[in-house]
Amino acid sequence: MTSQTLRCLQVTLLLLLGGFAAARADLAPEEAGIQRQVAAGQAGAEALLERVVNIESPTENVAGVRAAGEVFAEELRAIGFRTRWVELPPEMKRAGHLVAETGGTQGRRLLLLGHLDTVLAGEAFRRDGTRAYGTGTADMKGGLVVMLQALRALHAAGALADRRITVMLTGDEEDAGMPLAVTREPMLELARESDAALSFEAAIDGTATIGRRGINSWTLKVTGETGHSSGIFGAERGSGAVYEAARILSAFQAELGSEKYLTLNPSIVVGGTKAALDDYRGTAEGKTNVIAPVAIARGDIRYISLEQERSAVERMQAIVARHLPRTGATLEFDDGAYPPMTPTPGNEALLAELDGASRDLGLGPVAALDPADRGAGDIGFISHLLPSLDGLGSGGGGNSHAPGEYTDLATLTPMAQRAAVLIYRLTR
């Protein structure tokens, strides 16, 4: 049996199961119809995923991001959405954001989020059984296809009529344009006009996301006395910059390393007679018989709440301020912090609604993902304003941000069914 034949049999079984689940007494008749409409859209969803994955759209490829966005804009217009591009200043070298709106007047106002850009480029779409490989299949063009598959089914069932749904697909989630106050203000504006937000990042093992950690970057700069290496540890020379940097980093770990959801990662360190470090690379030089007068470390900090971030920053600064005699040290944090999606009762209520929809569909329960298992994301910018839920996209994937990225085509329909019924229930 060829892999293509196996895939066809698996998809056929998936469609049959979708039709069977639609007959469950737990679904209202309208919801059963929506489920069948979603299942009927599997082939179209696969074709759309192949099309958009084959459009290279790493963040810096502005034309590629816009081209991928235009595909989704065309699909959204076909089901009654009005679309527009939010332009960003040219000097940012970012594609901007696609916004689509139904313009209705009834039901809760929903904001659906996703992003068009990828980290890498160059790996074309290919199938192996139910796996779809290619750059962006999991993060997160697969999720955008799930979103659209759900919206198509709702439209076909007449369930989008006069509803209030806004879609925002950002063009720079993987490498946000700076300043964030400019690139994320359009999202904040839409959130202020909405009642709940749903984001379609990849689904993980029967869970959804009610909390994601925020992230920021920091730079530690340490100076020390230089001179002949035989004088190190003495009162005149001290321990030098490299030892002091190591002592400070070790104190970070000792004093903050056991706190839940807080992580500090020194990703690159340079030191010597001369040393320089930018965001991603550094240089250093020195001789073994000379005490190093300079050391620089750069890393990130991740946190589940702004309160945790503030506390951690204060403690880190206090550690740095206790630098040893004959040394100096400063700690600076970047301006481009991604805020956390802190778990809230509103987020938990959305998860309960999704869990109920999933059980009624015969797809099983949906639990909350541990926030430690998910990185920062766009939804963190708005989750303090309204109940929010993430992780609604395609599932069974892997290798995001790496060669060999894939998603499981067999998850498109069940994930879209879950999302469609959830959207239906939230907007009645």
DOSE-480471 format. One record per residue (C-alpha): residue in three letters; x, y, z. Coordinates in Angstrom, 1 decimal. Each point is the difference from the previous one (the first is absolute). Layout:
N
@r ALA; east X; north Y; up Z;
...
***
This chain:
428
@r MET; east 0.0; north 0.0; up 0.0;
@r THR; east 1.5; north 3.4; up -1.0;
@r SER; east 0.2; north 2.9; up 2.5;
@r GLN; east -2.5; north 1.9; up -2.2;
@r THR; east -2.5; north -2.9; up 0.1;
@r LEU; east 0.4; north -0.2; up 3.8;
@r ARG; east -0.5; north 3.7; up 0.3;
@r CYS; east -3.2; north -0.2; up -2.0;
@r LEU; east -1.3; north -2.9; up 2.1;
@r GLN; east 0.8; north 1.9; up 3.2;
@r VAL; east -1.7; north 3.2; up -1.2;
@r THR; east -3.1; north -2.0; up -1.1;
@r LEU; east -0.2; north -1.6; up 3.5;
@r LEU; east 0.4; north 3.5; up 1.5;
@r LEU; east -3.0; north 1.3; up -2.1;
@r LEU; east -2.1; north -3.0; up 0.9;
@r LEU; east 0.7; north 0.5; up 3.7;
@r GLY; east -0.8; north 3.6; up -0.4;
@r GLY; east -3.4; north -0.9; up -1.4;
@r PHE; east -0.6; north -2.5; up 2.8;
@r ALA; east 0.9; north 2.4; up 2.7;
@r ALA; east -2.4; north 2.6; up -1.4;
@r ALA; east -2.9; north -2.4; up 0.8;
@r ARG; east 0.8; north 0.2; up 3.8;
@r ALA; east -2.9; north 1.2; up 2.2;
@r ASP; east 2.4; north 2.4; up 1.7;
@r LEU; east 0.1; north 2.3; up -3.1;
@r ALA; east -2.8; north 2.3; up -1.0;
@r PRO; east -1.3; north -0.6; up -3.5;
@r GLU; east 1.7; north 3.2; up -1.2;
@r GLU; east 3.3; north -1.2; up 1.5;
@r ALA; east -0.3; north -3.4; up -1.5;
@r GLY; east -0.3; north 1.7; up -3.4;
@r ILE; east 3.0; north 2.1; up 0.7;
@r GLN; east 2.0; north -3.1; up 0.8;
@r ARG; east -0.9; north -1.6; up -3.2;
@r GLN; east 0.9; north 3.1; up -1.9;
@r VAL; east 3.4; north 0.1; up 1.6;
@r ALA; east 0.6; north -3.7; up -0.9;
@r ALA; east -0.9; north 0.7; up -3.6;
@r GLY; east 2.7; north 2.6; up -0.1;
@r GLN; east 3.0; north -2.2; up 0.6;
@r ALA; east 1.2; north -0.2; up -3.6;
@r GLY; east -0.3; north 3.7; up -0.4;
@r ALA; east 1.9; north 0.6; up 3.2;
@r GLU; east 2.8; north -2.2; up -1.1;
@r ALA; east 0.2; north 1.8; up -3.3;
@r LEU; east 0.1; north 3.4; up 1.7;
@r LEU; east 2.7; north -1.1; up 2.3;
@r GLU; east 2.2; north -1.2; up -2.9;
@r ARG; east -0.6; north 3.3; up -1.8;
@r VAL; east 1.0; north 2.3; up 2.9;
@r VAL; east 2.9; north -2.2; up 1.2;
@r ASN; east 1.5; north 0.3; up -3.5;
@r ILE; east 0.0; north 3.8; up 0.4;
@r GLU; east 3.2; north 0.8; up 1.9;
@r SER; east -0.8; north 2.5; up 2.7;
@r PRO; east 2.8; north 0.4; up 2.6;
@r THR; east -0.5; north 3.3; up 1.8;
@r GLU; east 2.6; north 1.9; up -1.9;
@r ASN; east -1.6; north -1.0; up -3.4;
@r VAL; east -2.6; north 2.7; up 0.0;
@r ALA; east -1.2; north -0.9; up -3.5;
@r GLY; east -0.4; north -3.6; up 1.0;
@r VAL; east -1.9; north 0.8; up 3.2;
@r ARG; east -2.3; north 2.2; up -2.0;
@r ALA; east -0.5; north -2.6; up -2.7;
@r ALA; east -1.0; north -2.6; up 2.7;
@r GLY; east -2.3; north 2.5; up 1.5;
@r GLU; east -1.7; north 0.7; up -3.3;
@r VAL; east -0.9; north -3.7; up -0.3;
@r PHE; east -1.8; north 0.1; up 3.3;
@r ALA; east -1.6; north 3.4; up -0.7;
@r GLU; east -1.4; north -1.5; up -3.2;
@r GLU; east -1.4; north -3.0; up 1.9;
@r LEU; east -1.5; north 2.2; up 2.7;
@r ARG; east -1.6; north 2.4; up -2.5;
@r ALA; east -1.7; north -3.1; up -1.6;
@r ILE; east -1.9; north -0.7; up 3.2;
@r GLY; east -1.1; north 3.6; up 0.6;
@r PHE; east 2.9; north 1.7; up 1.9;
@r ARG; east 1.2; north 3.5; up -0.8;
@r THR; east 3.8; north 0.1; up -0.1;
@r ARG; east 2.6; north 2.7; up 0.4;
@r TRP; east 3.8; north 0.2; up 0.6;
@r VAL; east 1.3; north 1.8; up 3.0;
@r GLU; east 3.2; north 1.7; up -1.4;
@r LEU; east 3.1; north 0.5; up 2.2;
@r PRO; east 2.7; north 2.7; up -0.6;
@r PRO; east 2.3; north -1.0; up -2.9;
@r GLU; east 3.1; north 0.3; up 2.2;
@r MET; east -1.2; north -2.9; up 2.1;
@r LYS; east 0.3; north -2.3; up -3.0;
@r ARG; east -3.1; north -2.0; up 1.0;
@r ALA; east -3.0; north -1.1; up -2.1;
@r GLY; east -2.7; north 1.4; up 2.3;
@r HIS; east -3.1; north -1.9; up 1.1;
@r LEU; east -3.0; north -1.4; up -1.8;
@r VAL; east -3.4; north 0.8; up 1.7;
@r ALA; east -3.3; north -1.5; up -1.1;
@r GLU; east -3.4; north 0.8; up 1.5;
@r THR; east -3.6; north -1.2; up -0.4;
@r GLY; east -1.6; north 3.3; up 1.0;
@r GLY; east -2.9; north -1.7; up 1.7;
@r THR; east -2.1; north 1.3; up 3.0;
@r GLN; east -0.9; north -3.1; up 2.0;
@r GLY; east 1.7; north -2.3; up 2.5;
@r ARG; east 3.3; north 0.3; up 1.9;
@r ARG; east 2.8; north 1.7; up -1.8;
@r LEU; east 2.8; north -2.4; up -0.8;
@r LEU; east 3.6; north 0.8; up -1.0;
@r LEU; east 1.8; north -2.9; up -1.8;
@r LEU; east 3.8; north 0.2; up -0.1;
@r GLY; east 2.7; north -1.5; up -2.1;
@r HIS; east 3.3; north 0.9; up -1.7;
@r LEU; east 1.1; north -0.2; up -3.6;
@r ASP; east 3.8; north 0.0; up 0.4;
@r THR; east 2.3; north -2.9; up 0.6;
@r VAL; east 3.5; north -0.1; up 1.6;
@r LEU; east 1.7; north -2.0; up -2.9;
@r ALA; east -0.6; north -0.3; up -3.7;
@r GLY; east 0.7; north -2.5; up -2.8;
@r GLU; east -1.7; north -3.2; up 0.9;
@r ALA; east -2.8; north -0.7; up -2.4;
@r PHE; east -3.2; north -1.9; up 0.8;
@r ARG; east 0.1; north -3.8; up -0.3;
@r ARG; east -2.2; north -2.8; up 1.4;
@r ASP; east 1.1; north -3.2; up 1.7;
@r GLY; east -3.2; north -1.9; up 1.0;
@r THR; east -2.0; north 2.5; up 2.1;
@r ARG; east 3.0; north 2.1; up 0.8;
@r ALA; east 0.4; north 3.2; up -1.9;
@r TYR; east 3.6; north 1.3; up 0.0;
@r GLY; east 1.2; north 3.5; up -0.9;
@r THR; east 0.9; north 3.3; up 1.5;
@r GLY; east -2.9; north 1.4; up 2.0;
@r THR; east -2.2; north -3.2; up -0.1;
@r ALA; east -0.1; north 0.0; up 3.8;
@r ASP; east 0.9; north 3.6; up 0.9;
@r MET; east -2.4; north 1.1; up -1.0;
@r LYS; east -1.5; north -0.3; up -3.5;
@r GLY; east -1.6; north -3.2; up 1.1;
@r GLY; east -1.8; north 1.9; up 2.8;
@r LEU; east -1.1; north 2.7; up -2.5;
@r VAL; east -1.5; north -2.7; up -2.2;
@r VAL; east -1.8; north -1.5; up 3.0;
@r MET; east -1.5; north 3.5; up 0.7;
@r LEU; east -1.1; north 0.4; up -3.6;
@r GLN; east -1.4; north -3.5; up -0.2;
@r ALA; east -2.2; north 0.7; up 3.1;
@r LEU; east -1.1; north 3.4; up -1.4;
@r ARG; east -0.8; north -1.5; up -3.4;
@r ALA; east -2.3; north -2.6; up 1.7;
@r LEU; east -1.7; north 2.7; up 2.1;
@r HIS; east -0.6; north 2.0; up -3.1;
@r ALA; east -1.4; north -3.0; up -1.9;
@r ALA; east -2.4; north -0.6; up 2.9;
@r GLY; east -1.1; north 3.6; up 0.0;
@r ALA; east 1.4; north 0.4; up 3.5;
@r LEU; east 2.2; north 3.1; up -0.8;
@r ALA; east -3.0; north 2.1; up -1.0;
@r ASP; east 0.0; north 3.2; up 2.0;
@r ARG; east 2.7; north -1.3; up 2.4;
@r ARG; east 2.8; north 2.2; up 1.3;
@r ILE; east 3.3; north -1.8; up -0.8;
@r THR; east 3.3; north 1.7; up -0.7;
@r VAL; east 3.1; north -1.9; up -1.3;
@r MET; east 3.5; north 1.5; up 0.4;
@r LEU; east 3.0; north -1.7; up -1.6;
@r THR; east 3.2; north 1.7; up 1.0;
@r GLY; east 3.0; north 0.1; up -2.4;
@r ASP; east 2.8; north 0.2; up 2.6;
@r GLU; east -0.8; north -2.3; up 3.0;
@r GLU; east 3.3; north -1.9; up -0.4;
@r ASP; east 2.1; north 3.2; up -0.1;
@r ALA; east -2.2; north 2.9; up 1.1;
@r GLY; east 0.7; north 3.4; up -1.4;
@r MET; east 1.2; north 2.6; up 2.5;
@r PRO; east -1.3; north 1.9; up 1.8;
@r LEU; east -2.7; north -2.4; up 1.2;
@r ALA; east -2.1; north 2.9; up 1.0;
@r VAL; east -0.5; north 0.6; up -3.7;
@r THR; east -0.2; north -3.5; up -1.5;
@r ARG; east -2.4; north -1.4; up 2.7;
@r GLU; east -2.2; north 3.1; up 0.5;
@r PRO; east -2.4; north -1.1; up -2.8;
@r MET; east -0.5; north -3.3; up 1.8;
@r LEU; east -0.7; north 1.8; up 3.3;
@r GLU; east -2.5; north 2.2; up -1.8;
@r LEU; east -1.9; north -3.1; up -1.3;
@r ALA; east 0.2; north -1.7; up 3.4;
@r ARG; east -1.6; north 3.0; up 1.7;
@r GLU; east -3.0; north -0.4; up -2.4;
@r SER; east -0.3; north -3.8; up 0.6;
@r ASP; east -1.4; north -2.3; up 2.7;
@r ALA; east 2.4; north -3.0; up -0.4;
@r ALA; east 3.1; north -1.0; up -1.9;
@r LEU; east 0.8; north -3.3; up -1.6;
@r SER; east 3.5; north -0.7; up -1.4;
@r PHE; east 0.8; north -2.9; up -2.4;
@r GLU; east 3.6; north -0.9; up 0.9;
@r ALA; east 0.6; north -3.7; up -0.3;
@r ALA; east -1.9; north -2.4; up 2.3;
@r ILE; east 2.0; north -2.1; up 2.4;
@r ASP; east -1.2; north -3.5; up 1.1;
@r GLY; east -3.7; north 0.6; up 0.8;
@r THR; east 0.6; north 3.3; up 1.8;
@r ALA; east -0.7; north 3.7; up -0.5;
@r THR; east 1.9; north 2.9; up 1.3;
@r ILE; east -1.3; north 2.3; up 2.8;
@r GLY; east 3.5; north 1.2; up 0.9;
@r ARG; east 3.2; north 0.8; up -1.8;
@r ARG; east 3.2; north 1.5; up 1.4;
@r GLY; east 1.3; north 3.4; up -1.0;
@r ILE; east 3.5; north 0.5; up -1.1;
@r ASN; east 2.6; north 2.7; up 0.1;
@r SER; east 3.8; north 0.2; up -0.6;
@r TRP; east 2.7; north 1.3; up 2.2;
@r THR; east 3.7; north 0.9; up -0.3;
@r LEU; east 2.5; north -0.2; up 2.9;
@r LYS; east 3.2; north 2.0; up -0.3;
@r VAL; east 2.8; north -0.5; up 2.4;
@r THR; east 3.4; north 1.8; up 0.3;
@r GLY; east 3.0; north -0.8; up 2.1;
@r GLU; east 3.6; north 0.9; up 0.6;
@r THR; east 2.5; north -1.4; up -2.5;
@r GLY; east 3.6; north -0.9; up 0.4;
@r HIS; east 2.3; north -3.0; up 0.3;
@r SER; east -1.9; north -3.2; up 0.6;
@r SER; east 2.2; north -0.8; up 3.0;
@r GLY; east -1.8; north 2.8; up 1.9;
@r ILE; east -3.5; north -1.4; up -0.3;
@r PHE; east -2.0; north -0.3; up 3.2;
@r GLY; east 2.3; north 2.5; up 1.7;
@r ALA; east -1.1; north 3.2; up 1.7;
@r GLU; east 1.5; north 2.1; up -2.8;
@r ARG; east -1.5; north -1.7; up -3.0;
@r GLY; east -3.0; north -1.9; up 1.3;
@r SER; east -1.5; north -2.9; up -1.9;
@r GLY; east -0.4; north 1.6; up -3.4;
@r ALA; east -3.1; north 0.4; up -2.1;
@r VAL; east -0.4; north -3.6; up -1.1;
@r TYR; east -0.1; north -1.4; up 3.5;
@r GLU; east -2.4; north 2.7; up 1.1;
@r ALA; east -2.4; north -0.6; up -2.9;
@r ALA; east 0.0; north -3.7; up 0.8;
@r ARG; east -0.7; north 0.8; up 3.7;
@r ILE; east -2.9; north 2.3; up -0.9;
@r LEU; east -1.5; north -2.6; up -2.4;
@r SER; east 0.3; north -2.7; up 2.6;
@r ALA; east -1.8; north 2.2; up 2.5;
@r PHE; east -2.8; north 0.5; up -2.5;
@r GLN; east -0.4; north -3.8; up -0.1;
@r ALA; east 0.3; north -0.4; up 3.8;
@r GLU; east -2.4; north 2.7; up 1.0;
@r LEU; east -2.6; north -0.1; up -2.8;
@r GLY; east 0.4; north -3.4; up -1.6;
@r SER; east -2.6; north -1.9; up 2.0;
@r GLU; east -3.0; north 2.3; up -0.5;
@r LYS; east -2.8; north -1.6; up -2.0;
@r TYR; east -0.4; north 1.4; up -3.5;
@r LEU; east 3.1; north 2.3; up 0.3;
@r THR; east 3.0; north -0.8; up -2.1;
@r LEU; east 3.2; north 1.9; up -0.7;
@r ASN; east 2.2; north -1.2; up -2.9;
@r PRO; east 3.4; north 1.5; up -0.7;
@r SER; east 0.3; north -0.9; up -3.6;
@r ILE; east 3.3; north 1.5; up -1.0;
@r VAL; east 3.0; north 1.2; up 2.1;
@r VAL; east 3.2; north 1.6; up -1.1;
@r GLY; east 3.0; north 1.3; up 2.0;
@r GLY; east 3.6; north 0.9; up -0.3;
@r THR; east 2.4; north 2.9; up -0.5;
@r LYS; east -2.4; north 1.2; up -2.7;
@r ALA; east -3.6; north -1.2; up -0.4;
@r ALA; east -3.1; north 1.1; up -2.0;
@r LEU; east -3.5; north -1.5; up -0.2;
@r ASP; east -3.1; north 0.9; up -2.0;
@r ASP; east -3.3; north -1.8; up 0.0;
@r TYR; east 1.2; north -3.2; up -1.6;
@r ARG; east 3.8; north -0.1; up -0.2;
@r GLY; east 3.0; north 1.1; up 1.9;
@r THR; east 3.8; north 0.2; up -0.3;
@r ALA; east 2.8; north -0.2; up 2.6;
@r GLU; east 3.7; north 0.0; up 0.2;
@r GLY; east 2.6; north -0.4; up 2.8;
@r LYS; east 3.0; north -1.8; up 1.2;
@r THR; east 0.2; north -2.6; up 2.7;
@r ASN; east 2.4; north 2.0; up 2.1;
@r VAL; east -2.2; north 3.1; up 0.1;
@r ILE; east -3.0; north 0.6; up 2.3;
@r ALA; east -3.1; north 0.7; up -2.0;
@r PRO; east -1.3; north 3.5; up 0.5;
@r VAL; east -3.4; north -0.5; up -1.7;
@r ALA; east -2.7; north -2.6; up -0.3;
@r ILE; east -3.5; north 0.2; up -1.5;
@r ALA; east -2.9; north -2.4; up 0.2;
@r ARG; east -3.3; north 0.1; up -1.9;
@r GLY; east -3.1; north -2.1; up 0.8;
@r ASP; east -3.7; north -0.1; up 0.5;
@r ILE; east -2.5; north 0.0; up 2.8;
@r ARG; east -3.4; north -1.7; up -0.1;
@r TYR; east -2.8; north 0.6; up 2.4;
@r ILE; east -3.7; north -0.8; up 0.5;
@r SER; east -1.1; north 3.4; up 1.2;
@r LEU; east 1.1; north 3.6; up 0.1;
@r GLU; east 0.3; north -0.2; up 3.7;
@r GLN; east 2.4; north -2.9; up -0.3;
@r GLU; east 2.0; north 1.9; up -2.6;
@r ARG; east 0.3; north 3.1; up 2.2;
@r SER; east 1.0; north -2.1; up 3.1;
@r ALA; east 2.6; north -1.9; up -2.0;
@r VAL; east 1.5; north 3.2; up -1.6;
@r GLU; east 0.3; north 1.6; up 3.5;
@r ARG; east 1.8; north -3.0; up 1.4;
@r MET; east 2.3; north -0.3; up -3.0;
@r GLN; east 0.9; north 3.7; up 0.3;
@r ALA; east 0.7; north -0.5; up 3.7;
@r ILE; east 2.4; north -2.9; up -0.8;
@r VAL; east 1.8; north 2.1; up -2.6;
@r ALA; east 0.3; north 2.9; up 2.4;
@r ARG; east 1.9; north -2.2; up 2.5;
@r HIS; east 2.9; north -0.4; up -2.4;
@r LEU; east 3.4; north -0.7; up 1.6;
@r PRO; east 2.7; north 2.6; up 0.7;
@r ARG; east 2.1; north 1.0; up -3.0;
@r THR; east -2.8; north -0.8; up -2.4;
@r GLY; east -3.0; north 1.8; up -1.5;
@r ALA; east -3.2; north -1.5; up -1.3;
@r THR; east -3.2; north 1.2; up -1.7;
@r LEU; east -3.2; north -1.9; up -1.2;
@r GLU; east -2.2; north 1.4; up -2.7;
@r PHE; east -3.3; north -1.3; up -1.4;
@r ASP; east -1.2; north 0.4; up -3.5;
@r ASP; east -3.0; north 2.2; up -0.9;
@r GLY; east -1.6; north -2.7; up -2.1;
@r ALA; east -1.6; north -2.2; up 2.7;
@r TYR; east -2.8; north -2.4; up -0.9;
@r PRO; east -2.5; north 0.1; up 2.8;
@r PRO; east -1.3; north -3.2; up 1.6;
@r MET; east -3.5; north -1.5; up -0.5;
@r THR; east -0.7; north -0.4; up 3.7;
@r PRO; east -2.7; north -2.7; up 0.8;
@r THR; east -3.3; north 1.7; up 1.1;
@r PRO; east -3.5; north -1.2; up 0.9;
@r GLY; east -1.1; north 1.3; up -3.4;
@r ASN; east 2.5; north -2.1; up -1.8;
@r GLU; east -1.1; north -3.0; up 2.0;
@r ALA; east -3.6; north 0.6; up -0.9;
@r LEU; east 0.9; north 0.0; up -3.7;
@r LEU; east 1.9; north -3.2; up 0.5;
@r ALA; east -3.1; north -1.5; up 1.7;
@r GLU; east -2.1; north 1.0; up -3.1;
@r LEU; east 2.5; north -1.6; up -2.3;
@r ASP; east 0.2; north -3.2; up 2.1;
@r GLY; east -3.8; north -0.3; up -0.1;
@r ALA; east -0.1; north 0.5; up -3.7;
@r SER; east 2.8; north -2.6; up -0.5;
@r ARG; east -1.8; north -2.6; up 2.2;
@r ASP; east -3.3; north 0.6; up -1.8;
@r LEU; east 1.7; north -0.5; up -3.3;
@r GLY; east 1.4; north -3.3; up 1.3;
@r LEU; east 3.5; north 1.3; up -0.2;
@r GLY; east 0.8; north -0.4; up 3.7;
@r PRO; east 1.0; north 2.4; up 2.8;
@r VAL; east 2.3; north 3.0; up -0.4;
@r ALA; east 2.3; north 0.8; up 2.9;
@r ALA; east 2.0; north 3.1; up 0.7;
@r LEU; east 3.6; north -0.1; up -1.3;
@r ASP; east 2.7; north 0.6; up 2.5;
@r PRO; east 1.2; north 3.6; up -0.7;
@r ALA; east 3.6; north -1.3; up 0.2;
@r ASP; east -0.6; north -2.0; up -3.2;
@r ARG; east -0.8; north 3.0; up -2.2;
@r GLY; east 2.1; north 3.1; up -0.9;
@r ALA; east -1.1; north 3.6; up -0.3;
@r GLY; east -2.5; north 1.0; up -2.6;
@r ASP; east -2.1; north 2.9; up -1.4;
@r ILE; east -3.0; north -0.8; up 2.2;
@r GLY; east 2.0; north 1.2; up 3.0;
@r PHE; east -0.3; north 3.6; up -1.1;
@r ILE; east -3.8; north -0.1; up 0.4;
@r SER; east -0.9; north -2.7; up 2.5;
@r HIS; east -0.1; north 2.5; up 2.9;
@r LEU; east -2.9; north 1.7; up -1.8;
@r LEU; east -2.3; north -2.9; up -0.7;
@r PRO; east -0.5; north -3.8; up 0.5;
@r SER; east 2.5; north -1.8; up -2.3;
@r LEU; east 0.7; north -3.5; up -1.2;
@r ASP; east 2.9; north -1.3; up -2.2;
@r GLY; east 1.1; north -3.3; up -1.5;
@r LEU; east -3.0; north -0.5; up -2.3;
@r GLY; east 2.0; north -0.8; up -3.1;
@r SER; east 1.1; north -3.2; up -1.7;
@r GLY; east 1.5; north -2.8; up 2.1;
@r GLY; east 2.4; north -2.9; up -0.1;
@r GLY; east 2.8; north 2.3; up -1.3;
@r GLY; east 3.7; north 0.4; up 0.8;
@r ASN; east 3.3; north 1.7; up -0.9;
@r SER; east -1.4; north 3.5; up 0.1;
@r HIS; east 2.7; north 2.6; up -0.8;
@r ALA; east 2.1; north -2.8; up -1.4;
@r PRO; east 0.5; north -2.1; up -3.2;
@r GLY; east -2.4; north -2.9; up -0.3;
@r GLU; east -3.0; north 2.0; up 1.5;
@r TYR; east -3.3; north -1.9; up -0.4;
@r THR; east -3.6; north -0.2; up 1.0;
@r ASP; east -2.5; north -2.8; up 0.0;
@r LEU; east -2.7; north 0.4; up -2.8;
@r ALA; east -2.3; north -2.3; up 1.9;
@r THR; east -0.3; north 2.6; up 2.7;
@r LEU; east -1.3; north 2.8; up -2.2;
@r THR; east -3.6; north -1.1; up 0.0;
@r PRO; east -0.4; north -0.9; up 3.7;
@r MET; east 1.8; north 3.2; up 1.1;
@r ALA; east -2.2; north 2.1; up -2.4;
@r GLN; east -3.1; north -1.8; up 1.3;
@r ARG; east 0.9; north 1.0; up 3.6;
@r ALA; east 0.7; north 3.6; up -1.0;
@r ALA; east -3.2; north 0.3; up -2.1;
@r VAL; east -2.3; north -1.3; up 2.7;
@r LEU; east 1.8; north 2.2; up 2.6;
@r ILE; east -0.4; north 3.1; up -2.2;
@r TYR; east -3.7; north -0.9; up -0.7;
@r ARG; east -0.7; north -0.3; up 3.7;
@r LEU; east 1.8; north 3.2; up 1.0;
@r THR; east -1.7; north 2.1; up -2.6;
@r ARG; east -3.7; north -1.1; up 0.5;
***
